[in-house]
Amino acid sequence: MLYYVSGPVTVLEPGLAVIDCGGVGYGCRITAYTAGQLKLNQSAKLYVTESIREDAFDLYGFSSREEQRCYELLTSVNGVGPKAAMAILSAGGPQNFTLAVMTGDEKMLTAAQGIGKKIAQRIILELKDKIGGGGMELDFSAGNTAVAPVQQGSSAALAHAALQELGYSPAEISAALKGVDPNATTEEMVRHALRAMVMKG
């Protein structure tokens, strides 16, 4: 199983990046979001999800584990294949996709090519609990970093749950949310945290 590929970007086209790994070029299907993070002939690292079928073996490359996690969530929805998932992430990126699901914003999802209202509604219905975490049991005791208790069902709790679902640790989330307005909405808190994590690198 491939986890990631790393090396110079030798080909960069709409929907495709080729990464040279020790003389072997790995062609990865990419979103417009990931394409914006890459530069031709510069080194890059893409997290890879494999798609193996009888007639094809495709690699889907993502510039962040956050985007990869969003892709995997999308393809877990009945009726959403790799092409549709990549279209949705190309249209808004992982941050906007997360916010669209949490806020029930069908318009953002249907802005993607080939995504109709019924599919958008199904995505929101099936993923809202997974991303929003309204009914999730939250455990912030992992690690040695002291994390302030979060009231279940509050904006902070939902923001923590959403970020955990995207693969961030409680310690990373606590650091990213440091200084956020406690009266902010869940969407504002998630946006603040994602911005902080991106800036951190």
Beta strands, then each sheet from edge to edge (+ up, - down):
strand 1: 4-13
strand 2: 16-21
strand 3: 24-29
strand 4: 43-53
strand 5: 56-62
sheet 1: 3+ 2- 1+ 4- 5+
end
